[in-house]
Amino acid sequence: MSPAADPQYGWLLGRVAGIPVYIGRSWPIIAVVVVMTFGPQLAGALPGGAGYAVAAAYALLLLVSVLVHEAGHALAARSTGSEVSRIVANLWGGHTVFGSGQRRPGTAALIAIAGPAGNLLLAGVGWLLLQVDLPAVPALLAWALAFSNVFVAVFNLLPGLPLDGGFVVEAVVWKVTGDRWLAMVVAGWLGRVVTVLAVVYVLAEPLLSGGRPSLVTIVWVALIGAFLWQGATQAIRAGTARRAVARVRVGQVLRPVVVVPGSASAATALEGFARLPGAERAVLVDPMGTPVGFLDLAALSAVPVDQLPVVPATAVLVRPPSGWVVQADPGDDASLVVSALAGHVEGENVKEAVLVCDSLGQLIGTVSLADVEAALR
């Protein structure tokens, strides 16, 4: 089933293999910057407003490059069984939001490489166009298509998070050590090193040539450097936290859950808590035993005592968020459960608790964010 379109992510451009593709509301900013940067340079060589028109065309080519890059990630993820929620092009380039799916080092590396591979494909298209005797303006755009996509591919393959090359490094270290979160920390530190070296190179190169970097260069380097440093830092923090989580077993943070049949009354639901000490939540199930959602305990407690036998439990049912049911056994580490709680599995909001079923499909309890945090102290 294809994800539904949601205007909060921007303007829906279309779909790729059923995956919604958005242009974020911040993207026009980068388009204006590109036009105002290259337009004046081209205006001297092209009559009228042609220089700005060519600059605008270049901005659109950059958008195509970003979308092809992200589509590469998305289609590779789909091919490995991962869900993909959306593709978004924005001020910082673009990103692809992945859903659930068990990844391994090989598939993670494949997904990472697929983005730059898409750029190299576009660069090849530009190079082929340059082999044709084109007029000046189309030839200029073909050259821009080839050069910019080679640059984007090479830059993204630099070996540090949050760049694609960092995900490749993470996959390699993960494969060698068997520790995914240690791999994330290593790739994050390499990301910091790459950021510093890239910033120093871009700013020092003109100085060593006897010139100095332009104000535009300084501003862009500062913005991109800050973005990369922040991404690397987040990877280090997330990897460190996940390593701690991996030492926690699901059984350590698992609480019993009251299972309420769909036809039961509010009174039956409350009686379930009396029979199951330690339970903090109740889940409603359909006649097949499939969980439907948690009950709102505040609303359940507010039902007058004399009405409890006649009020159906469905009256206090809460619509569950996506990713609220997780499969895990008590002896498993809590990483997958924490991913679901944090919204990483479905790319959605943080949840207070998730329902856990074991490998046989039996409901075994709930895990809350508060209990995980307590176990980590």
KOLLUM-56552 format. One record per residue (C-alpha): z, y, x. Coordinates in nm, 3 decimals, padded with zeros to 5 digits. Layout:
<pts>
Z=Z	Y=Y	X=X .
...
</pts>
This chain:
<pts>
Z=00.000	Y=00.000	X=00.000 .
Z=-00.103	Y=00.337	X=00.143 .
Z=00.169	Y=00.602	X=00.187 .
Z=00.166	Y=00.873	X=-00.080 .
Z=00.062	Y=01.224	X=00.019 .
Z=00.344	Y=01.477	X=00.057 .
Z=00.266	Y=01.852	X=00.080 .
Z=00.580	Y=01.918	X=00.286 .
Z=00.393	Y=01.792	X=00.593 .
Z=00.107	Y=02.040	X=00.555 .
Z=-00.244	Y=02.034	X=00.416 .
Z=-00.380	Y=01.687	X=00.346 .
Z=-00.709	Y=01.658	X=00.535 .
Z=-00.789	Y=01.302	X=00.433 .
Z=-00.694	Y=00.947	X=00.519 .
Z=-00.770	Y=00.711	X=00.805 .
Z=-00.740	Y=00.346	X=00.701 .
Z=-00.520	Y=00.467	X=00.416 .
Z=-00.294	Y=00.672	X=00.644 .
Z=-00.258	Y=01.036	X=00.528 .
Z=-00.375	Y=01.292	X=00.783 .
Z=-00.222	Y=01.640	X=00.765 .
Z=-00.288	Y=01.974	X=00.927 .
Z=00.059	Y=02.122	X=00.973 .
Z=00.120	Y=02.478	X=00.864 .
Z=00.187	Y=02.575	X=01.225 .
Z=-00.156	Y=02.461	X=01.345 .
Z=-00.336	Y=02.791	X=01.262 .
Z=-00.116	Y=02.955	X=01.527 .
Z=-00.273	Y=02.750	X=01.805 .
Z=-00.618	Y=02.813	X=01.656 .
Z=-00.560	Y=03.190	X=01.670 .
Z=-00.430	Y=03.164	X=02.028 .
Z=-00.740	Y=02.970	X=02.135 .
Z=-00.975	Y=03.218	X=01.968 .
Z=-00.796	Y=03.521	X=02.113 .
Z=-00.783	Y=03.362	X=02.459 .
Z=-01.144	Y=03.247	X=02.489 .
Z=-01.314	Y=03.485	X=02.246 .
Z=-01.296	Y=03.793	X=02.472 .
Z=-01.417	Y=03.587	X=02.770 .
Z=-01.721	Y=03.465	X=02.577 .
Z=-01.790	Y=03.796	X=02.404 .
Z=-01.929	Y=03.945	X=02.725 .
Z=-02.195	Y=03.675	X=02.749 .
Z=-02.277	Y=03.626	X=02.381 .
Z=-02.400	Y=03.899	X=02.144 .
Z=-02.207	Y=04.028	X=01.843 .
Z=-01.927	Y=03.807	X=01.726 .
Z=-02.086	Y=03.491	X=01.864 .
Z=-01.826	Y=03.467	X=02.140 .
Z=-01.543	Y=03.449	X=01.889 .
Z=-01.740	Y=03.204	X=01.674 .
Z=-01.781	Y=02.972	X=01.973 .
Z=-01.409	Y=03.007	X=02.050 .
Z=-01.333	Y=02.913	X=01.688 .
Z=-01.562	Y=02.610	X=01.722 .
Z=-01.371	Y=02.513	X=02.036 .
Z=-01.044	Y=02.535	X=01.841 .
Z=-01.190	Y=02.297	X=01.584 .
Z=-01.299	Y=02.060	X=01.861 .
Z=-00.942	Y=02.063	X=01.991 .
Z=-00.823	Y=01.973	X=01.641 .
Z=-01.068	Y=01.683	X=01.632 .
Z=-00.943	Y=01.573	X=01.975 .
Z=-00.582	Y=01.575	X=01.855 .
Z=-00.665	Y=01.382	X=01.539 .
Z=-00.869	Y=01.120	X=01.727 .
Z=-00.582	Y=01.083	X=01.974 .
Z=-00.328	Y=01.030	X=01.697 .
Z=-00.565	Y=00.805	X=01.502 .
Z=-00.582	Y=00.587	X=01.813 .
Z=-00.204	Y=00.548	X=01.809 .
Z=-00.201	Y=00.487	X=01.434 .
Z=-00.477	Y=00.225	X=01.426 .
Z=-00.331	Y=00.042	X=01.726 .
Z=00.008	Y=00.035	X=01.554 .
Z=-00.150	Y=-00.097	X=01.236 .
Z=-00.325	Y=-00.371	X=01.434 .
Z=00.011	Y=-00.489	X=01.569 .
Z=00.174	Y=-00.503	X=01.227 .
Z=00.364	Y=-00.174	X=01.237 .
Z=00.364	Y=00.058	X=00.939 .
Z=00.231	Y=00.410	X=00.985 .
Z=00.355	Y=00.683	X=00.754 .
Z=00.134	Y=00.978	X=00.851 .
Z=-00.060	Y=01.168	X=01.115 .
Z=00.011	Y=01.539	X=01.161 .
Z=-00.167	Y=01.799	X=01.376 .
Z=00.056	Y=02.097	X=01.450 .
Z=00.136	Y=02.375	X=01.697 .
Z=00.238	Y=02.128	X=01.969 .
Z=-00.066	Y=01.909	X=01.930 .
Z=00.012	Y=01.627	X=01.693 .
Z=00.229	Y=01.328	X=01.620 .
Z=00.212	Y=00.999	X=01.437 .
Z=00.510	Y=00.879	X=01.234 .
Z=00.560	Y=00.505	X=01.251 .
Z=00.743	Y=00.293	X=00.997 .
Z=00.902	Y=-00.047	X=01.024 .
Z=00.777	Y=-00.326	X=01.246 .
Z=00.920	Y=-00.525	X=01.534 .
Z=00.765	Y=-00.404	X=01.859 .
Z=00.748	Y=-00.576	X=02.193 .
Z=00.668	Y=-00.425	X=02.533 .
Z=00.303	Y=-00.526	X=02.517 .
Z=00.242	Y=-00.379	X=02.172 .
Z=00.434	Y=-00.062	X=02.261 .
Z=00.211	Y=-00.013	X=02.566 .
Z=-00.102	Y=-00.080	X=02.361 .
Z=-00.004	Y=00.181	X=02.103 .
Z=00.070	Y=00.436	X=02.376 .
Z=-00.258	Y=00.381	X=02.561 .
Z=-00.469	Y=00.391	X=02.244 .
Z=-00.424	Y=00.769	X=02.205 .
Z=-00.564	Y=00.870	X=02.547 .
Z=-00.833	Y=00.603	X=02.504 .
Z=-00.954	Y=00.791	X=02.197 .
Z=-00.976	Y=01.109	X=02.405 .
Z=-01.176	Y=00.933	X=02.675 .
Z=-01.413	Y=00.811	X=02.403 .
Z=-01.465	Y=01.171	X=02.288 .
Z=-01.512	Y=01.281	X=02.649 .
Z=-01.784	Y=01.017	X=02.676 .
Z=-01.955	Y=01.162	X=02.368 .
Z=-01.945	Y=01.507	X=02.530 .
Z=-02.088	Y=01.369	X=02.854 .
Z=-02.373	Y=01.196	X=02.667 .
Z=-02.456	Y=01.521	X=02.488 .
Z=-02.476	Y=01.695	X=02.825 .
Z=-02.750	Y=01.453	X=02.927 .
Z=-02.969	Y=01.607	X=02.656 .
Z=-03.150	Y=01.938	X=02.705 .
Z=-02.930	Y=02.143	X=02.471 .
Z=-02.934	Y=02.519	X=02.406 .
Z=-02.667	Y=02.718	X=02.591 .
Z=-02.400	Y=02.731	X=02.319 .
Z=-02.413	Y=02.362	X=02.215 .
Z=-02.415	Y=02.268	X=02.585 .
Z=-02.106	Y=02.484	X=02.641 .
Z=-01.927	Y=02.313	X=02.351 .
Z=-02.033	Y=01.969	X=02.476 .
Z=-01.891	Y=02.055	X=02.819 .
Z=-01.570	Y=02.180	X=02.657 .
Z=-01.546	Y=01.857	X=02.454 .
Z=-01.585	Y=01.643	X=02.765 .
Z=-01.357	Y=01.843	X=02.995 .
Z=-01.076	Y=01.906	X=02.745 .
Z=-01.057	Y=01.542	X=02.640 .
Z=-01.049	Y=01.416	X=02.998 .
Z=-00.769	Y=01.664	X=03.066 .
Z=-00.575	Y=01.562	X=02.753 .
Z=-00.612	Y=01.192	X=02.837 .
Z=-00.501	Y=01.233	X=03.199 .
Z=-00.215	Y=01.468	X=03.111 .
Z=-00.085	Y=01.236	X=02.841 .
Z=-00.088	Y=00.943	X=03.081 .
Z=00.154	Y=01.112	X=03.322 .
Z=00.443	Y=00.865	X=03.368 .
Z=00.732	Y=01.021	X=03.179 .
Z=00.855	Y=01.064	X=02.823 .
Z=00.767	Y=01.217	X=02.583 .
Z=00.409	Y=01.169	X=02.709 .
Z=00.214	Y=00.852	X=02.636 .
Z=00.237	Y=00.750	X=03.000 .
Z=00.613	Y=00.760	X=02.958 .
Z=00.590	Y=00.506	X=02.678 .
Z=00.383	Y=00.285	X=02.907 .
Z=00.653	Y=00.315	X=03.177 .
Z=00.915	Y=00.237	X=02.914 .
Z=00.722	Y=-00.075	X=02.809 .
Z=00.689	Y=-00.196	X=03.170 .
Z=01.058	Y=-00.144	X=03.251 .
Z=01.150	Y=-00.304	X=02.918 .
Z=00.936	Y=-00.609	X=03.003 .
Z=01.084	Y=-00.640	X=03.354 .
Z=01.451	Y=-00.582	X=03.262 .
Z=01.459	Y=-00.702	X=02.903 .
Z=01.657	Y=-00.387	X=02.819 .
Z=01.456	Y=-00.154	X=02.595 .
Z=01.712	Y=00.124	X=02.597 .
Z=01.756	Y=00.123	X=02.976 .
Z=01.376	Y=00.152	X=02.988 .
Z=01.393	Y=00.456	X=02.761 .
Z=01.649	Y=00.622	X=02.988 .
Z=01.437	Y=00.554	X=03.298 .
Z=01.124	Y=00.691	X=03.131 .
Z=01.321	Y=00.994	X=03.014 .
Z=01.436	Y=01.077	X=03.367 .
Z=01.081	Y=01.035	X=03.492 .
Z=00.977	Y=01.274	X=03.216 .
Z=01.208	Y=01.537	X=03.360 .
Z=01.061	Y=01.483	X=03.706 .
Z=00.705	Y=01.506	X=03.573 .
Z=00.790	Y=01.825	X=03.384 .
Z=00.932	Y=01.997	X=03.692 .
Z=00.641	Y=01.891	X=03.913 .
Z=00.382	Y=01.998	X=03.656 .
Z=00.542	Y=02.340	X=03.606 .
Z=00.577	Y=02.398	X=03.981 .
Z=00.215	Y=02.295	X=04.042 .
Z=00.065	Y=02.519	X=03.773 .
Z=00.268	Y=02.822	X=03.882 .
Z=00.244	Y=02.765	X=04.258 .
Z=-00.127	Y=02.681	X=04.283 .
Z=-00.252	Y=03.039	X=04.225 .
Z=00.021	Y=03.177	X=04.453 .
Z=-00.090	Y=02.951	X=04.737 .
Z=-00.446	Y=03.075	X=04.681 .
Z=-00.338	Y=03.435	X=04.728 .
Z=-00.328	Y=03.524	X=04.359 .
Z=-00.070	Y=03.497	X=04.088 .
Z=-00.054	Y=03.319	X=03.752 .
Z=-00.153	Y=03.522	X=03.448 .
Z=00.097	Y=03.617	X=03.181 .
Z=-00.075	Y=03.380	X=02.937 .
Z=-00.038	Y=03.095	X=03.188 .
Z=00.329	Y=03.172	X=03.245 .
Z=00.402	Y=03.182	X=02.871 .
Z=00.216	Y=02.857	X=02.801 .
Z=00.374	Y=02.677	X=03.095 .
Z=00.718	Y=02.791	X=02.982 .
Z=00.660	Y=02.672	X=02.625 .
Z=00.505	Y=02.339	X=02.717 .
Z=00.759	Y=02.281	X=02.996 .
Z=01.046	Y=02.345	X=02.754 .
Z=00.890	Y=02.110	X=02.500 .
Z=00.849	Y=01.832	X=02.757 .
Z=01.198	Y=01.883	X=02.902 .
Z=01.351	Y=01.867	X=02.556 .
Z=01.159	Y=01.547	X=02.476 .
Z=01.267	Y=01.385	X=02.802 .
Z=01.629	Y=01.487	X=02.743 .
Z=01.625	Y=01.348	X=02.390 .
Z=01.491	Y=01.018	X=02.527 .
Z=01.773	Y=00.998	X=02.783 .
Z=02.037	Y=01.070	X=02.520 .
Z=01.886	Y=00.833	X=02.265 .
Z=01.849	Y=00.552	X=02.520 .
Z=02.208	Y=00.597	X=02.639 .
Z=02.335	Y=00.592	X=02.281 .
Z=02.124	Y=00.288	X=02.191 .
Z=02.254	Y=00.097	X=02.493 .
Z=02.604	Y=00.153	X=02.360 .
Z=02.495	Y=00.045	X=02.011 .
Z=02.334	Y=-00.271	X=02.152 .
Z=02.679	Y=-00.384	X=02.267 .
Z=02.805	Y=-00.373	X=01.907 .
Z=02.745	Y=-00.682	X=01.691 .
Z=02.646	Y=-00.645	X=01.327 .
Z=02.946	Y=-00.856	X=01.228 .
Z=03.181	Y=-00.600	X=01.386 .
Z=03.069	Y=-00.326	X=01.148 .
Z=02.981	Y=-00.535	X=00.844 .
Z=03.176	Y=-00.481	X=00.522 .
Z=03.163	Y=-00.711	X=00.218 .
Z=02.957	Y=-00.585	X=-00.075 .
Z=03.018	Y=-00.633	X=-00.446 .
Z=02.711	Y=-00.794	X=-00.604 .
Z=02.662	Y=-00.687	X=-00.965 .
Z=02.409	Y=-00.857	X=-01.197 .
Z=02.167	Y=-00.619	X=-01.366 .
Z=02.301	Y=-00.711	X=-01.711 .
Z=02.667	Y=-00.649	X=-01.618 .
Z=02.889	Y=-00.373	X=-01.752 .
Z=03.069	Y=-00.103	X=-01.557 .
Z=03.391	Y=-00.299	X=-01.612 .
Z=03.244	Y=-00.602	X=-01.434 .
Z=03.145	Y=-00.383	X=-01.140 .
Z=03.498	Y=-00.245	X=-01.104 .
Z=03.649	Y=-00.592	X=-01.133 .
Z=03.432	Y=-00.697	X=-00.839 .
Z=03.612	Y=-00.452	X=-00.611 .
Z=03.948	Y=-00.599	X=-00.713 .
Z=03.826	Y=-00.947	X=-00.615 .
Z=03.672	Y=-00.837	X=-00.285 .
Z=03.915	Y=-00.641	X=-00.063 .
Z=03.744	Y=-00.427	X=00.199 .
Z=03.430	Y=-00.369	X=-00.004 .
Z=03.327	Y=-00.004	X=-00.026 .
Z=02.999	Y=-00.042	X=-00.212 .
Z=02.844	Y=-00.235	X=-00.498 .
Z=02.480	Y=-00.339	X=-00.520 .
Z=02.294	Y=-00.413	X=-00.841 .
Z=02.059	Y=-00.713	X=-00.833 .
Z=01.785	Y=-00.821	X=-01.072 .
Z=01.770	Y=-01.169	X=-01.236 .
Z=01.600	Y=-01.305	X=-00.922 .
Z=01.882	Y=-01.178	X=-00.701 .
Z=01.671	Y=-00.903	X=-00.547 .
Z=01.874	Y=-00.588	X=-00.469 .
Z=01.779	Y=-00.290	X=-00.683 .
Z=02.014	Y=-00.022	X=-00.552 .
Z=02.372	Y=00.083	X=-00.486 .
Z=02.601	Y=00.195	X=-00.766 .
Z=02.738	Y=00.549	X=-00.766 .
Z=03.111	Y=00.481	X=-00.724 .
Z=03.211	Y=00.836	X=-00.817 .
Z=03.018	Y=00.809	X=-01.143 .
Z=03.159	Y=00.459	X=-01.200 .
Z=03.516	Y=00.584	X=-01.153 .
Z=03.450	Y=00.868	X=-01.395 .
Z=03.365	Y=00.635	X=-01.685 .
Z=03.653	Y=00.641	X=-01.940 .
Z=03.856	Y=00.320	X=-01.935 .
Z=03.783	Y=00.243	X=-02.299 .
Z=03.408	Y=00.279	X=-02.233 .
Z=03.391	Y=00.055	X=-01.925 .
Z=03.308	Y=-00.266	X=-02.119 .
Z=03.020	Y=-00.102	X=-02.308 .
Z=02.865	Y=00.118	X=-02.037 .
Z=02.600	Y=-00.080	X=-01.847 .
Z=02.623	Y=-00.085	X=-01.469 .
Z=02.264	Y=00.039	X=-01.462 .
Z=02.392	Y=00.373	X=-01.594 .
Z=02.543	Y=00.450	X=-01.253 .
Z=02.261	Y=00.305	X=-01.043 .
Z=02.139	Y=00.524	X=-00.757 .
Z=01.773	Y=00.520	X=-00.664 .
Z=01.769	Y=00.373	X=-00.312 .
Z=01.590	Y=00.542	X=-00.020 .
Z=01.319	Y=00.357	X=00.168 .
Z=01.448	Y=00.125	X=00.438 .
Z=01.786	Y=00.073	X=00.270 .
Z=01.777	Y=-00.309	X=00.308 .
Z=01.783	Y=-00.452	X=00.661 .
Z=01.753	Y=-00.812	X=00.776 .
Z=02.006	Y=-00.900	X=01.045 .
Z=02.254	Y=-01.176	X=01.123 .
Z=02.620	Y=-01.107	X=01.208 .
Z=02.564	Y=-01.206	X=01.571 .
Z=02.271	Y=-00.968	X=01.620 .
Z=02.320	Y=-00.639	X=01.799 .
Z=02.340	Y=-00.338	X=01.570 .
Z=02.027	Y=-00.160	X=01.700 .
Z=01.801	Y=-00.235	X=01.404 .
Z=02.074	Y=-00.150	X=01.155 .
Z=02.142	Y=00.180	X=01.330 .
Z=01.768	Y=00.257	X=01.331 .
Z=01.765	Y=00.211	X=00.956 .
Z=02.076	Y=00.426	X=00.911 .
Z=01.929	Y=00.701	X=01.126 .
Z=01.603	Y=00.694	X=00.933 .
Z=01.399	Y=00.584	X=01.236 .
Z=01.264	Y=00.270	X=01.073 .
Z=01.100	Y=00.449	X=00.784 .
Z=01.078	Y=00.796	X=00.932 .
Z=01.299	Y=00.930	X=00.655 .
Z=01.643	Y=01.086	X=00.619 .
Z=01.976	Y=00.964	X=00.754 .
Z=02.150	Y=00.718	X=00.520 .
Z=02.524	Y=00.675	X=00.465 .
Z=02.492	Y=00.298	X=00.446 .
Z=02.240	Y=00.015	X=00.437 .
Z=02.249	Y=-00.326	X=00.275 .
Z=02.222	Y=-00.621	X=00.514 .
Z=02.074	Y=-00.961	X=00.436 .
Z=02.068	Y=-01.250	X=00.682 .
Z=01.768	Y=-01.446	X=00.807 .
Z=01.793	Y=-01.671	X=00.499 .
Z=01.769	Y=-01.372	X=00.266 .
Z=02.134	Y=-01.385	X=00.156 .
Z=02.316	Y=-01.056	X=00.099 .
Z=02.600	Y=-01.048	X=00.351 .
Z=02.736	Y=-00.695	X=00.330 .
Z=02.685	Y=-00.330	X=00.408 .
Z=02.698	Y=-00.124	X=00.725 .
Z=02.785	Y=00.245	X=00.712 .
Z=02.721	Y=00.519	X=00.962 .
Z=03.095	Y=00.592	X=00.971 .
Z=03.180	Y=00.232	X=01.067 .
Z=02.920	Y=00.231	X=01.346 .
Z=03.053	Y=00.560	X=01.482 .
Z=03.407	Y=00.419	X=01.473 .
Z=03.297	Y=00.109	X=01.665 .
Z=03.142	Y=00.326	X=01.936 .
Z=03.457	Y=00.528	X=01.998 .
</pts>
